[in-house]
Amino acid sequence: MHYLLFYEVADDYVSRRAEFRDAHLKKAWEASERGELVLGGALADPVDGAVLLFKGDSPEVAASFARTDPYVTGGAVKRWQVRQWTTVVGSGAALPVQPQAADRAAKSAKTAAGSEPCSESPPRAAILRMWKGSAPEGRAAEYVQHASTRVFPALRAIEGYRGAYLLGRAVGANVEFTVLTLWESMRAIRKFAGSEPEKAVVEPEAREILGEFDEFVVHFNIVGTSPPG
């Protein structure tokens, strides 16, 4: 994943940075050679901060750099913070999303934030079906595209299907997915899953992408809802 390290510099940063510049640059280039620091530099007009882009398995890759950076320990930088940056476009994107899946992926992201479902509204559903799997970071977008362009359109053709949520979160070097599908009844679920509805339905394409996945699902009865507003 990518992480942005933001520096808020001291009022006398411009006049003081020369004192620490060589040591800071040495540390930065060493981090770059290790593949941790992708880009770094000061903001301009005005010079009131700096931004450094890191790549790693956790925010610690950026935080550990900041804690021992001569600019920080020397007082030229007065505050810093690390933010995860979900990069989706470009050759170096951590979770690349191609155009044909962009609209559906955006809906999934809104759903994860509690905004809107991928299909019809949950109040019409009676049962929620939950399944989890994980993919290596570099292949996560493939699963988003597979679910958005293959799985969800197929589900919409099943009578009694009432919508879906595709949730994702970074866990180390992987992206963990939770798939929530909404159904009118167990009868409707059996139309999709067959005579053993507790068994997960994982297509060969998904099995090839995912590193790990649940072989069984969990069903919940929806006993209450709260409409927005």
C-alpha positions in Angstrom: 0.0 0.0 0.0 1.0 3.7 -0.3 1.4 6.1 2.5 1.8 9.9 2.5 4.0 11.5 5.2 3.1 15.1 5.7 5.5 17.5 7.3 4.5 20.9 8.9 7.7 22.9 9.1 8.8 25.4 11.7 8.6 29.1 11.0 12.4 29.3 10.5 12.6 26.1 8.4 14.0 27.8 5.3 16.9 29.4 7.2 17.6 26.2 9.3 17.2 23.4 6.9 20.7 23.7 5.5 22.0 22.5 8.8 20.2 19.1 8.5 19.8 18.8 4.7 22.7 16.4 3.9 21.8 14.0 6.7 18.1 14.2 5.7 18.9 13.5 2.1 21.2 10.6 3.0 18.4 9.0 5.0 15.9 9.6 2.3 18.0 8.2 -0.6 18.7 5.1 1.6 15.0 4.6 2.0 14.5 5.0 -1.7 17.1 2.4 -2.5 15.3 0.0 -0.2 12.1 0.5 -2.2 10.3 2.3 0.7 10.4 6.0 -0.3 8.9 6.6 -3.8 9.0 10.4 -3.9 9.7 13.2 -1.5 10.1 17.0 -1.5 9.1 20.3 -0.1 6.0 22.2 -1.0 6.5 25.5 -2.8 5.0 29.0 -2.8 5.0 29.1 0.2 7.6 26.6 1.6 5.4 25.6 4.6 5.6 21.8 4.5 6.8 18.7 2.7 5.2 15.5 1.4 6.9 12.1 1.1 5.3 9.1 -0.6 6.1 5.7 0.9 5.3 2.1 -0.1 5.0 -0.7 2.4 2.9 -3.1 4.3 1.8 -0.7 7.0 2.0 3.0 8.0 5.1 2.2 10.1 7.3 2.4 7.0 6.6 6.1 6.9 6.3 6.7 10.7 9.7 5.1 11.4 11.3 7.3 8.9 9.8 10.5 10.4 10.7 9.7 14.0 14.4 9.6 13.1 14.6 12.1 10.3 17.1 14.9 11.2 14.6 17.5 10.1 12.2 16.2 12.8 14.8 15.5 15.6 16.5 18.8 14.8 13.2 20.8 15.1 13.0 22.0 11.5 9.8 20.0 11.2 7.4 20.7 14.1 4.6 18.3 13.3 4.1 15.3 11.0 1.3 12.8 10.2 1.0 9.6 8.0 -2.1 8.9 5.9 -2.8 5.8 3.8 -3.3 6.7 0.1 -5.4 4.3 -1.9 -3.9 4.6 -5.4 -6.0 3.2 -8.2 -4.6 4.7 -11.4 -1.1 4.5 -12.9 1.6 1.9 -13.4 2.5 1.9 -9.8 -1.0 2.0 -8.3 -1.4 -0.3 -5.3 -5.0 -1.2 -6.2 -5.4 -0.5 -9.9 -8.9 -0.3 -11.2 -9.5 -0.3 -14.9 -12.2 1.8 -16.6 -14.7 -1.0 -17.3 -14.9 -1.7 -13.5 -14.5 1.9 -12.3 -18.2 2.7 -11.9 -19.0 -0.5 -10.0 -15.9 -0.2 -7.8 -16.9 3.3 -6.9 -20.3 2.0 -5.8 -18.5 -0.6 -3.7 -16.4 2.1 -2.1 -19.5 4.1 -1.3 -21.2 1.0 0.1 -18.2 0.4 2.4 -18.6 3.9 3.8 -22.3 3.2 4.5 -23.6 5.2 1.5 -25.5 3.1 -1.1 -26.0 -0.6 -1.9 -25.0 -2.1 -5.3 -28.5 -3.0 -6.1 -32.0 -2.8 -4.5 -32.6 -1.4 -1.0 -32.0 -3.7 2.0 -35.5 -3.3 3.5 -36.9 -5.7 0.9 -34.5 -8.4 1.9 -34.9 -10.9 4.7 -31.6 -12.7 4.8 -28.0 -11.5 4.6 -25.4 -14.0 3.3 -21.7 -13.2 4.4 -18.6 -14.6 2.9 -14.9 -13.6 3.2 -11.7 -14.0 1.1 -8.4 -12.2 0.6 -6.2 -11.5 -2.4 -2.6 -10.4 -2.6 -2.4 -6.6 -2.9 -1.2 -6.7 -6.5 -4.3 -8.8 -7.6 -7.0 -7.2 -5.5 -8.3 -5.1 -8.4 -8.8 -8.3 -10.4 -11.2 -9.6 -7.8 -13.1 -6.3 -7.7 -13.4 -6.4 -11.5 -14.5 -10.1 -11.4 -17.2 -9.4 -8.7 -18.4 -6.3 -10.4 -18.6 -7.5 -14.0 -19.3 -11.3 -13.6 -20.7 -12.2 -10.2 -23.1 -9.3 -9.5 -24.7 -9.2 -13.0 -25.3 -12.9 -12.8 -27.0 -12.6 -9.3 -29.4 -10.0 -10.6 -30.9 -12.6 -12.9 -32.0 -14.7 -9.8 -35.5 -14.2 -8.5 -35.3 -13.2 -4.9 -31.9 -11.5 -5.0 -32.0 -8.1 -3.4 -28.5 -6.5 -3.7 -24.9 -6.8 -2.6 -22.1 -5.1 -0.8 -18.4 -5.6 -1.7 -16.2 -4.4 1.2 -12.4 -4.3 1.2 -9.6 -3.4 3.6 -5.8 -3.7 3.6 -4.4 -6.3 5.9 -0.6 -6.5 5.7 0.3 -7.3 2.1 -3.2 -8.5 1.3 -6.6 -7.0 0.7 -9.4 -8.7 2.7 -12.8 -8.8 1.0 -16.2 -9.3 2.7 -19.1 -10.0 0.3 -22.6 -9.4 1.7 -25.5 -10.5 -0.5 -29.1 -9.8 0.3 -31.9 -12.3 -0.3 -35.7 -12.5 0.0 -35.6 -16.0 1.4 -33.6 -19.2 1.8 -35.5 -20.5 -1.2 -34.0 -17.7 -3.3 -30.5 -18.5 -1.9 -30.9 -22.1 -2.9 -31.5 -21.0 -6.5 -28.0 -19.6 -6.4 -26.1 -21.9 -4.0 -27.9 -25.3 -4.6 -29.1 -27.8 -2.1 -26.3 -27.0 0.4 -26.6 -23.2 0.8 -24.0 -23.1 3.6 -21.3 -23.9 1.1 -19.6 -21.0 -0.5 -19.9 -20.5 -4.3 -16.5 -19.6 -5.5 -15.9 -19.6 -9.3 -12.6 -21.0 -10.6 -11.6 -17.5 -11.8 -12.0 -16.2 -8.2 -10.2 -19.2 -6.7 -7.2 -18.4 -9.0 -7.1 -14.7 -7.9 -7.7 -15.2 -4.1 -5.0 -16.4 -1.8 -7.4 -17.5 0.9 -11.2 -17.7 1.1 -14.0 -19.2 3.3 -15.4 -22.5 2.1 -18.6 -21.8 4.0 -20.8 -18.8 4.4 -22.8 -17.4 7.3 -26.5 -16.4 7.0 -28.2 -13.8 9.1 -31.9 -12.9 9.4 -32.4 -9.2 9.0 -34.4 -8.2 12.0 -34.3 -4.4 11.7 -33.3 -1.6 9.4 -32.8 2.2 9.8 -33.5 4.3 6.6 -31.3 7.4 6.1 -32.6 10.7 7.4 
